[in-house]
Amino acid sequence: MPKSTQYQSRESDKNGLIAWSEEENQIWSELYARQISLVEERACQEYLDGLSLLKLSEDRIPQLPDINRVLIDKTGWQTAEVPALINFGEFFRLLANKQFPVATFIRTREEFDYLQEPDIFHEVFGHCPLLTNPAFAHFTHTYGKLGLAASKEDRVYLARLYWFTVEFGLVRAKGGDGDLKIYGGGILSSPGETLYALDSDIPVRKPLTAIDALRTPYRIDIMQPLYYILPEFDHLFELAETDIMALVQKAKKLGLFSPLFPPKEKKAS
């Protein structure tokens, strides 16, 4: 996540509603139209089921209270309005309390195709549908509780597990030997990565083991060189029930894998 941002989150009224501008709603509409046709064939069924439950508006930015009513009913989760950037501590605190942080701003046209900080399209379209799923909800809640109690050093390792599952995870369709599908919100909210993750022969795709994910470096500003694959979606529940912090300690002893990407170029001063 970038350390600074040009964006300012919008504040809701006493009813939790935000008066989005016509231009902001138009940007949502164009993002939605572009992405929905891609994910219908590539997203996992659990995501598509959640999308159907949420009934997200196609032509205007959804209001969070409408999303909350569905999430609370299905899994006990809800969204939480946050500034454009929050720290790790606040992020874990919210997840530990079954509140998914949603920054209430939407990208500008200048960053229509890519922005580093998560906006409301990324959070709502990319992540919220799966929060209707019990396995995903349980994993995310467990992750939040672990992160809240973890040291600063251990949180960096936990971030890698989140990155390669919740943000950029792939999964086998039901049966364990089915087609590859997407469940990571970082992929599902990006048209370029949605195509690249499944169709390109450039990235490496490997079965997920938690210890490997904890040891794998990543960069947020490039197409991912590596995707980890869940054997089936409900494996997230099993993963949540493992001793993840023991795996973190093991990962620290083993050390990180060599990056599959070049170092980020430093900006000239």
N, C-alpha and C positions, 0 to 999 in steps of 0.2 A: 504494500500500500504506500502511495506517495506520502511525503511528510507535510506537504502543503497543497492547497487546492484553490482554484479560482472560484469555486462554487459556494453558494450560500443556501443552506436548506430553508425551505418555506415552513412557516409555522401554521398550525391548524387553529381553527376557532374552538369555541367551548364544546362543540359537538364532535370534534376530531376531524373536521372537514377542511380541505385546503382549496382556496379559490385559484385554481390553475388558469393561466392565461390561454388565449386561443392558440398562440404559437406553441406553447408547451404541450397542449393537448394534440396539436397537429404532429409534433415530433413523436409523441407516443404512438399515434395512429400509424405513422409511416414505419416506425421501428417494429410495431406489432405485425403489420401487414407483410413486411419483409421476412420476419423470422418465423411466423406461424407455418408458412408453407414448407419451410425447411425442417422444423422439428416434428411435424406430423408423421414423417417417414423415418426419422432418425432417433427420436427420443424414446426412452423406455416407457412401457405401458403404465407404470406407476406414476410417472410424470404426467402423461396424457390424461389419466384418470383424475389427477389433482387439478389439472387445468380445466377439466369439465366441471368439477365441483365448484371451483372459484368463480367460473363464469366472468372472467375478466373482460372489461369493456374493450372493444376494438378501436373506438374512436376518441376516447378520452382517458386520462390517467385515472386508474381506479382509486377510490377512497379507502383508506386503511380500515375504518370501522366495518365496511362491507366484507373485507377479507377476514377480519378478526372473527366475525360471526361464524364463518365456516371453519376456520382453524380451531377455535375454541370447542366447537361441537365435535370435531373429528379427533383431535389429539390433545386438546388443552393448551395449545400454543396461541400466541397472538403476535402482532407486529409491534415495534416500538419506534416512534419517530426519533431520529438522531441527527446530529450535525453531519456535514459532509464527511468528516473524518472523526473517528473515535479511537481511543487507545486500546491496547490489548486487554487491560483490566476491565474496562467497561464492556467490551465485547464479550468477554467470558461471563461477566456478571449477568448480562442480559440473557445469554443462552442458558445459563444455569437456572434462570427463573422462567424458562420457556417463553422468552420474548426475543423475536428475531429482529435485529436492527435494520431499519430501512431509512436511508438518507433521503430526505424529502426534497430532492432536486432532480431535474432531468437534464441530460447532456445538451450542449449547444449543437448547432448544425456544423460548426467547425470541428467538433469531435464526434460526429454522428456515427462513424464506423468504429472508433476505438477511443476509450478513455481509461486511465489507470484507476481512478477512484470509482467505487461502485455507486451507481445512481439508482433511482427508483425503478427503472426498467430492468436493470440487472437483478435487483433484489426481489421485485415482485414477479416478473415474468420468469426469471431464471431459477429462483429458489422457492418461492412460496407454494407453488403447486405440490412439491414433494413434502412440505410440512403437513399435508393432510394424510401422509402415509405413516403408520405406526412405527415401522422399522427405522425410517429416516428420522422421524421425530425423536425416537428413543436414542439413536446414535448422537444426534446433535445436542440433545439435553445432557447426555453423559459426557460428551466432549466439553461442554460448557462448564460442568461441575469440576471436571479434572483440571481444566485450564485455570479456573478461578483459584484453585488450591495450589497450583504449580509455581515453581520458581521462575524467574525471568528467563533463565537459561533453558529450562525444560519447556517453556511456552514456545520457544523457537522451534523445538523438535515437533511439538504438537501441531504447530502451524503447517508443517510439511504434510502431516497426515490429513489435515483438513483440505489442504490444497489438492492433493491427489485423490480425494474422495468427493467431498461436497462441492468443490469448485471445478475439478477437471477429471472426474471419474467416468469410466465406461463400465458397462455391465453386459453380461450375456443374457439374452432373452430367456424366458422360463425354460427350465429343462437342463440348463448348464452347458448345452452344446449348441445353443441357438445363435442367431445373428448378434453382432455387436450393436449395442444401443448406448445412448448418452443419458447420464443422469446429473452430471456436473453442471451447476448453474453458470459457471464461467464460460462453458462451451455453449449452453443452450441460449444464452443471451447475446452470442456473437455469431454473425452469419459466416464470417471467414473461418472461425474455428469449428463451427458445426460441420462444415464441409471437410475441412482439413483433418479433423479428429478421426473420421471414419473412412474417408475416401483417398487420402494421400498415402503414398508409399514411403514418405520421408520419416515420420515419427516411429519410434519404437513402441510396441504395445505388449505389455507383460501382465501375467496374472498378479493380482494384488496380494502381497503379504505386508502386514503392518510394519514389521521391522524394516523392510526395504523402503517403504514410503517415508518412514521417519529419518532415513539416512540419505534421501535423495534431494540434492539442491534443486532449486527452481528459480526462474526469473518471471516477473509479472508482465514484462513489456515485449514478449515475443510469443510466437506460436510455440506451443509446448513440444519439446523434442521427445517426450516420453509420456505415455498414458498407462495407468494401472487399471486392470479389468477385474471387477467383482465377478465371482463365479455365478451368482444370482443375487437379486436385489435384497432378499431377506438376510443375506450374509452380513448386512450392516448391523442387524440386531445381534448376531453372534459376535461381531467385532466389538460392539459396545460392551459385551459381557466378559471380554478378555481383560487381563491385567495390563492395560495400556501403559501405565506408568512404569511397570517393570520392564516393558519393552523399550520405553524411552531410556531407562538407565542402561540397558544392553546396547542400544543404538549409540549412546554417548561413548561407551567403551570401544565399540567397533569402529567408530568414526564415519565420516560421510563418504559416499561414493564420489568419484570424479564427475564433475559437471559435464553434461552432454551439450553444453553451449559455450560460446566464447564469453569472456568477461565483458561487462557493460562498459562502453566507452565513456571516459570521463569528459565532462564538458569543459571546454577551454575557459580559463578564468579571464 
